[in-house]
Amino acid sequence: MLDHLSIQCADFAASAAFYDATLATIGGERIMDFGQVVGYGMQGKPGFWIGLQTTGGDNREVHVAFVAPDRARVRAFFDAAVAAGAEVLHEPRVWPEYHPNYYGAFVRDPDGNNVEAVCHLPE
């Protein structure tokens, strides 16, 4: 349904470093860079954008979940996020209340957003 999603960041440099490190673990990369606006994605198409906060007031928390190709990549995403200083919300685990193979990890990005890596495949 979504073509792309963009969020604004109060500390653009910290957020760019966070997403550079974490998205690389699940196969994402910086595809477009316009200085204070960066697009991440796979196979040449940016689907997730960050930019310097220029409108609105205080940042309101958003939840973004990134697909990981396997459970090891969820763990790698989590480890990279923690190494980058992210607050841990939930360590990687199965979430049977969502479905039997839902394996996810949740952290806070530098702006306080709830960021998740998830794999829907069995172990």
Backbone as JSON, one array per atom type, in Angstrom:
{
  "sequence": "MLDHLSIQCADFAASAAFYDATLATIGGERIMDFGQVVGYGMQGKPGFWIGLQTTGGDNREVHVAFVAPDRARVRAFFDAAVAAGAEVLHEPRVWPEYHPNYYGAFVRDPDGNNVEAVCHLPE",
  "N": [[0.81, -1.18, 0.0], [1.9, 1.34, 0.83], [4.05, 3.65, -0.78], [6.28, 5.11, -0.04], [7.8, 6.37, 3.01], [8.35, 9.1, 5.16], [10.2, 10.63, 7.75], [10.74, 13.27, 10.13], [13.66, 14.57, 11.68], [15.13, 15.69, 14.66], [17.85, 15.76, 15.33], [19.63, 15.44, 12.79], [22.13, 14.37, 11.92], [22.74, 12.42, 13.9], [20.55, 10.71, 13.57], [20.88, 9.9, 10.88], [23.31, 8.5, 11.07], [22.48, 6.44, 12.78], [20.47, 5.11, 11.22], [21.98, 4.47, 8.95], [23.7, 2.52, 10.03], [21.93, 0.58, 11.15], [20.03, -0.17, 9.14], [21.63, -1.25, 7.18], [22.15, -3.79, 8.12], [19.96, -5.31, 7.45], [19.9, -5.33, 4.76], [19.34, -2.88, 3.65], [20.12, 0.34, 2.21], [21.68, 3.57, 1.87], [20.29, 5.37, -0.6], [19.6, 7.75, -1.89], [20.81, 11.05, -1.38], [20.41, 14.17, -0.23], [21.75, 16.07, 1.24], [20.44, 17.24, 3.88], [18.37, 15.51, 3.75], [17.67, 12.19, 3.34], [17.32, 9.18, 1.53], [16.51, 5.81, 2.04], [16.73, 2.4, 1.01], [16.15, -0.55, -1.0], [17.48, -2.27, -3.8], [17.75, -0.03, -5.46], [15.51, 1.63, -5.04], [14.3, 4.11, -3.03], [12.5, 3.84, -0.06], [12.16, 4.64, 2.5], [12.55, 7.58, 4.17], [14.52, 10.12, 5.75], [14.65, 13.33, 7.24], [15.79, 16.62, 8.14], [14.13, 18.13, 10.85], [11.79, 20.47, 10.05], [9.27, 21.49, 10.15], [6.26, 21.83, 12.1], [5.82, 21.14, 15.65], [7.07, 19.78, 18.6], [8.6, 16.57, 18.24], [6.58, 13.8, 17.42], [6.08, 10.55, 18.46], [6.6, 7.91, 16.18], [5.91, 4.69, 14.79], [7.91, 2.44, 13.13], [8.37, -0.36, 11.16], [10.73, -2.53, 9.88], [11.29, -4.93, 7.37], [13.02, -7.9, 7.81], [15.16, -10.33, 6.28], [15.6, -12.74, 7.58], [15.75, -14.33, 10.83], [18.25, -14.02, 12.0], [19.1, -11.65, 10.91], [17.36, -9.87, 12.13], [18.35, -9.96, 14.72], [20.94, -8.94, 14.17], [20.28, -6.34, 13.35], [19.18, -5.38, 15.76], [21.46, -5.58, 17.45], [23.2, -3.76, 16.16], [21.74, -1.41, 16.5], [21.73, -1.14, 19.32], [24.49, -0.88, 19.71], [24.78, 1.57, 18.54], [23.72, 3.17, 20.44], [21.0, 3.04, 20.96], [17.93, 3.03, 22.81], [16.66, 0.17, 24.33], [13.64, -1.34, 23.62], [12.27, -3.79, 23.25], [13.85, -6.85, 23.31], [15.02, -9.12, 20.71], [12.59, -11.53, 19.87], [10.07, -14.12, 19.64], [6.76, -13.21, 18.85], [3.99, -14.41, 19.61], [1.4, -13.5, 19.89], [0.93, -11.91, 17.72], [1.45, -13.48, 15.37], [2.34, -16.96, 14.84], [4.99, -17.06, 13.78], [6.09, -14.55, 14.03], [8.8, -12.66, 14.5], [10.47, -10.31, 16.21], [12.26, -7.25, 17.04], [12.56, -4.34, 19.03], [13.47, -0.93, 19.22], [14.46, 2.42, 20.27], [14.92, 5.16, 18.13], [17.27, 7.94, 17.56], [15.51, 10.12, 17.82], [13.49, 9.23, 19.41], [11.62, 7.57, 18.26], [9.79, 4.54, 17.77], [11.32, 1.86, 16.58], [11.47, -1.0, 14.6], [12.69, -4.24, 13.71], [11.61, -6.95, 11.79], [10.89, -10.37, 11.17], [8.96, -12.62, 9.34], [9.12, -15.27, 8.91], [9.44, -18.81, 9.65], [11.78, -20.23, 11.99]],
  "CA": [[0.0, 0.0, 0.0], [2.74, 2.52, 0.89], [5.16, 3.78, -1.73], [7.41, 5.51, 0.79], [7.49, 7.01, 4.28], [9.38, 10.05, 5.55], [10.09, 11.18, 9.1], [11.62, 14.4, 10.41], [14.6, 14.28, 12.76], [15.68, 16.87, 15.31], [19.3, 15.66, 15.17], [19.74, 14.72, 11.53], [23.38, 13.6, 11.86], [22.6, 11.23, 14.75], [19.58, 9.8, 12.94], [21.5, 9.33, 9.68], [24.28, 7.49, 11.52], [21.7, 5.32, 13.31], [19.84, 4.37, 10.13], [23.05, 3.89, 8.13], [24.19, 1.31, 10.7], [20.92, -0.46, 11.39], [19.4, -0.66, 7.92], [22.61, -2.08, 6.45], [22.1, -5.16, 8.63], [18.85, -6.02, 6.84], [20.01, -5.2, 3.32], [19.0, -1.53, 3.21], [21.26, 1.22, 2.0], [21.41, 4.96, 1.52], [20.17, 5.4, -2.05], [19.63, 9.16, -2.29], [21.31, 11.93, -0.33], [20.27, 15.57, -0.62], [22.27, 16.87, 2.34], [19.69, 17.01, 5.11], [17.29, 14.58, 3.42], [18.29, 10.95, 2.86], [16.4, 8.09, 1.22], [17.04, 4.46, 2.2], [15.92, 1.38, 0.38], [16.79, -1.74, -1.57], [17.37, -2.41, -5.25], [17.68, 1.25, -6.12], [14.3, 2.4, -4.76], [14.18, 4.56, -1.64], [11.16, 3.71, 0.49], [12.16, 5.24, 3.83], [13.29, 8.84, 4.12], [14.65, 10.95, 6.94], [15.03, 14.71, 6.94], [15.88, 17.54, 9.27], [12.82, 18.64, 11.24], [11.62, 21.86, 9.61], [7.89, 21.91, 10.35], [5.61, 21.28, 13.29], [6.41, 21.38, 16.96], [7.84, 18.65, 19.12], [8.49, 15.3, 17.52], [5.62, 12.85, 17.95], [6.57, 9.2, 18.21], [6.04, 7.06, 15.14], [6.41, 3.31, 14.82], [8.3, 1.98, 11.81], [8.85, -1.74, 11.19], [11.47, -2.9, 8.69], [11.32, -6.37, 7.12], [14.33, -8.57, 7.78], [15.01, -11.58, 5.53], [15.64, -13.9, 8.48], [15.84, -13.97, 12.25], [19.61, -13.58, 12.29], [19.19, -10.23, 10.54], [16.67, -9.12, 13.19], [19.34, -9.87, 15.8], [21.99, -8.04, 13.72], [19.68, -5.0, 13.42], [19.1, -5.04, 17.18], [22.82, -5.38, 17.95], [23.71, -2.5, 15.6], [21.01, -0.32, 17.15], [22.25, -1.01, 20.68], [25.84, -0.35, 19.58], [24.63, 2.98, 18.18], [23.2, 3.88, 21.6], [19.54, 3.02, 21.02], [17.23, 2.49, 23.98], [16.01, -1.1, 24.04], [12.24, -1.47, 24.01], [12.05, -5.23, 23.38], [14.88, -7.66, 22.66], [14.46, -10.03, 19.71], [11.87, -12.7, 20.35], [8.83, -14.46, 18.94], [5.58, -12.53, 19.37], [2.9, -15.28, 19.17], [0.12, -12.79, 19.87], [0.78, -11.36, 16.36], [1.28, -14.75, 14.66], [3.32, -17.9, 15.39], [6.35, -16.86, 13.28], [6.46, -13.13, 14.12], [10.03, -12.51, 15.29], [10.81, -8.89, 16.11], [13.01, -6.52, 18.05], [12.12, -2.95, 19.04], [14.37, 0.03, 19.86], [14.15, 3.83, 20.01], [15.93, 5.87, 17.35], [17.71, 9.14, 18.27], [14.4, 11.04, 18.06], [12.5, 8.6, 20.28], [10.67, 6.76, 17.52], [9.78, 3.1, 18.01], [11.8, 1.26, 15.34], [11.44, -2.46, 14.72], [13.03, -5.15, 12.62], [10.74, -8.11, 11.94], [10.91, -11.46, 10.2], [7.7, -13.37, 9.44], [9.39, -16.65, 8.51], [9.82, -19.7, 10.75], [13.23, -20.35, 12.25]],
  "C": [[0.86, 1.26, 0.0], [3.8, 2.49, -0.21], [6.42, 4.17, -0.98], [6.9, 6.22, 2.05], [8.65, 7.93, 4.62], [9.13, 10.51, 6.98], [11.07, 12.33, 9.24], [12.42, 14.11, 11.67], [15.16, 15.57, 13.34], [17.2, 16.9, 15.18], [19.56, 14.8, 13.94], [21.0, 13.85, 11.48], [23.29, 12.33, 12.7], [21.64, 10.22, 14.13], [20.17, 9.14, 11.7], [22.51, 8.25, 10.06], [23.56, 6.25, 12.03], [21.12, 4.48, 12.17], [20.86, 3.79, 9.15], [23.49, 2.55, 8.72], [23.14, 0.22, 10.79], [20.33, -1.02, 10.09], [20.35, -1.5, 7.07], [22.53, -3.53, 6.88], [20.97, -5.97, 8.01], [18.81, -5.84, 5.32], [19.63, -3.83, 2.78], [20.25, -0.7, 3.04], [20.77, 2.62, 1.69], [21.43, 5.05, 0.0], [20.21, 6.83, -2.59], [20.03, 10.01, -1.11], [21.27, 13.36, -0.84], [20.74, 16.49, 0.51], [21.56, 16.57, 3.63], [18.4, 16.24, 4.86], [17.96, 13.37, 2.79], [17.21, 9.9, 2.64], [17.09, 6.75, 1.3], [16.14, 3.48, 1.48], [16.74, 0.21, -0.09], [16.57, -1.7, -3.08], [17.1, -1.09, -5.94], [16.46, 2.11, -5.84], [14.25, 2.81, -3.28], [12.72, 4.48, -1.19], [11.02, 4.33, 1.86], [13.08, 6.45, 3.79], [13.39, 9.47, 5.51], [15.07, 12.34, 6.48], [15.09, 15.52, 8.21], [14.48, 18.09, 9.58], [12.74, 20.12, 10.9], [10.21, 22.37, 9.83], [7.35, 21.3, 11.63], [6.35, 21.63, 14.56], [7.28, 20.22, 17.38], [7.6, 17.4, 18.27], [7.45, 14.42, 18.21], [6.1, 11.47, 17.54], [5.83, 8.54, 17.05], [6.62, 5.66, 15.35], [6.68, 2.9, 13.38], [8.86, 0.57, 11.96], [9.49, -2.06, 9.84], [11.52, -4.42, 8.57], [12.76, -6.85, 7.08], [14.16, -9.91, 7.07], [15.05, -12.84, 6.38], [15.84, -13.41, 9.91], [17.24, -13.5, 12.65], [19.77, -12.09, 11.96], [18.42, -9.35, 11.53], [17.64, -8.91, 14.34], [20.45, -8.89, 15.42], [21.52, -6.58, 13.77], [19.66, -4.52, 14.88], [20.49, -4.74, 17.74], [23.42, -4.08, 17.43], [23.03, -1.31, 16.25], [21.54, -0.08, 18.56], [23.66, -0.42, 20.65], [25.83, 1.14, 19.24], [24.01, 3.8, 19.3], [21.69, 3.88, 21.74], [19.03, 2.47, 22.35], [16.53, 1.2, 23.54], [14.57, -1.05, 24.52], [11.9, -2.94, 24.23], [13.16, -5.96, 22.62], [14.23, -8.6, 21.65], [13.8, -11.25, 20.35], [10.67, -12.96, 19.45], [7.68, -13.75, 19.65], [4.35, -13.33, 18.91], [1.54, -14.58, 19.14], [-0.13, -12.13, 18.51], [0.56, -12.5, 15.37], [2.44, -15.66, 15.05], [4.77, -17.68, 14.93], [6.83, -15.42, 13.36], [7.65, -13.0, 15.06], [10.5, -11.08, 15.12], [11.61, -8.38, 17.28], [12.67, -5.04, 17.91], [13.12, -2.08, 19.8], [13.85, 1.45, 19.6], [15.28, 4.43, 19.18], [16.33, 7.14, 18.09], [16.62, 10.17, 18.56], [13.29, 10.44, 18.91], [11.45, 7.78, 19.56], [10.87, 5.28, 17.82], [10.12, 2.41, 16.68], [11.98, -0.24, 15.55], [12.05, -3.1, 13.49], [12.22, -6.41, 12.87], [10.96, -9.09, 10.81], [9.64, -12.27, 10.43], [7.89, -14.84, 9.1], [9.71, -17.51, 9.73], [11.34, -19.8, 10.84], [13.88, -21.32, 11.29]]
}
